[in-house]
Amino acid sequence: MILVLNNRNNKVGYVVKSMKNINDQGSSNISKQSTEEPSFFQKKRKIVAPYNTELEYVRAYLAKCVTLSPVQKKIQAQNNIMPEGRMQIRPELAHFLGFILRLIKPQSILEVGSYTGFSALTFAESTDPSCKITAIDRNLEWTKLAEQFWKEAKISDRIHLIYGDAFTVLTDIIAQKKSFYDFIFIDADKKNYESYVNCALKLLAPSGLIIVDNVLWRGEVAKTDSVDPIAKMIHAFNERMFERTDIRLSIVPLDDGIMMIQKK
Ligand SMILES: C[S@@+](CC[C@H](N)C(=O)[O-])C[C@H]1O[C@@H](n2cnc3c(N)ncnc32)[C@H](O)[C@@H]1O
């Protein structure tokens, strides 16, 4: 029996030649197709493929507990026909973020990178009507679509969209010394992630939460030999975050990987 598990990039993970060769000690007849060895965790649990939410059947399974609102569905349909549509957070991540927001009940949210409005809509729909959202993006065309969708969802009055370069806008908000946010979501250009986190830490309410998207970059960040320039950038960002002593963090391997950050 041959089971081939591919990830989205069509790179083969591990091929199980014979299921009956997997014994209780966890040794299996695995023919290695990639450079990585199965981890202790995989062997012990008899999991023969790397844990990977990019696998289509895992994603399909996760989708079973995800619900989308009518306007979320509309935005997703729109993004599906756009060349940059993959920039939208996936429904399973939106569902998870909504879940977290229902727990922490923020009164103010800051989003860095809104695209066509899916994530900001998720935040509005998962929070109390008194919660205000500030969204920053520099692309007029995409945010025009976002504004239409927010209007349709009747939550426009809760989202303040600021057009412009994120670092400039964040620096202005910091200079005004007026606003603090309970939840900050960073999902813009990866090369500036560290600057965005530094700004976000200045704008974060004492028990607030920062979430940074795409920190696993389809798993590329964990490869020492990756040639993907964005993966290298995010890898360097992650390493610097791991070394910081002023924050507490956790990476959740959902969608493209999120880093959850709290101030110590
Ligand atoms: C990955 S998309 C955001 C996706 C969005 N969070 C969603 O789930 O639909 C990144 C967005 O960041 C914006 N962006 C990238 N670099 C930026 C910058 N320096 N300043 C402001 N916006 C930026 C892009 O225009 C794009 O809309």
The ligand as an SDF file (V2000), in Angstrom:
LIG
                    3D

 27 29  0  0  0  0  0  0  0  0999 V2000
   -1.6660   40.0290    3.3270 C   0  0  0  0  0  0  0  0  0  0  0  0
   -2.5740   41.4400    2.8960 S   0  0  0  0  0  0  0  0  0  0  0  0
   -3.6670   41.6280    4.2520 C   0  0  0  0  0  0  0  0  0  0  0  0
   -4.7750   40.6090    4.2540 C   0  0  0  0  0  0  0  0  0  0  0  0
   -5.8930   40.9230    5.2040 C   0  0  0  0  0  0  0  0  0  0  0  0
   -5.4340   40.9470    6.5740 N   0  0  0  0  0  0  0  0  0  0  0  0
   -6.9860   39.8940    5.0260 C   0  0  0  0  0  0  0  0  0  0  0  0
   -7.0090   38.9160    5.7730 O   0  0  0  0  0  0  0  0  0  0  0  0
   -7.7900   40.0140    4.0970 O   0  0  0  0  0  0  0  0  0  0  0  0
   -1.3950   42.7050    3.1110 C   0  0  0  0  0  0  0  0  0  0  0  0
   -1.9210   44.1080    2.9520 C   0  0  0  0  0  0  0  0  0  0  0  0
   -0.9250   44.9760    3.4780 O   0  0  0  0  0  0  0  0  0  0  0  0
   -0.8670   46.1300    2.6870 C   0  0  0  0  0  0  0  0  0  0  0  0
    0.4910   46.6710    2.8290 N   0  0  0  0  0  0  0  0  0  0  0  0
    1.6550   46.0920    2.4870 C   0  0  0  0  0  0  0  0  0  0  0  0
    2.6790   46.8830    2.8140 N   0  0  0  0  0  0  0  0  0  0  0  0
    2.1580   48.0010    3.3700 C   0  0  0  0  0  0  0  0  0  0  0  0
    2.7160   49.1880    3.9100 C   0  0  0  0  0  0  0  0  0  0  0  0
    4.0310   49.4020    3.9570 N   0  0  0  0  0  0  0  0  0  0  0  0
    1.8660   50.1120    4.4090 N   0  0  0  0  0  0  0  0  0  0  0  0
    0.5330   49.9200    4.3870 C   0  0  0  0  0  0  0  0  0  0  0  0
   -0.0520   48.8170    3.8890 N   0  0  0  0  0  0  0  0  0  0  0  0
    0.7500   47.8690    3.3890 C   0  0  0  0  0  0  0  0  0  0  0  0
   -1.1720   45.6620    1.2660 C   0  0  0  0  0  0  0  0  0  0  0  0
   -1.6810   46.7320    0.5060 O   0  0  0  0  0  0  0  0  0  0  0  0
   -2.1720   44.5290    1.5180 C   0  0  0  0  0  0  0  0  0  0  0  0
   -3.4850   45.0030    1.4010 O   0  0  0  0  0  0  0  0  0  0  0  0
  1  2  1  0
  2  3  1  0
  2 10  1  0
  3  4  1  0
  4  5  1  0
  5  6  1  0
  5  7  1  0
  7  8  2  0
  7  9  1  0
 10 11  1  0
 11 12  1  0
 11 26  1  0
 12 13  1  0
 13 14  1  0
 13 24  1  0
 14 15  1  0
 14 23  1  0
 15 16  2  0
 16 17  1  0
 17 18  1  0
 17 23  2  0
 18 19  1  0
 18 20  2  0
 20 21  1  0
 21 22  2  0
 22 23  1  0
 24 25  1  0
 24 26  1  0
 26 27  1  0
M  CHG  2   2   1   9  -1
M  END
$$$$
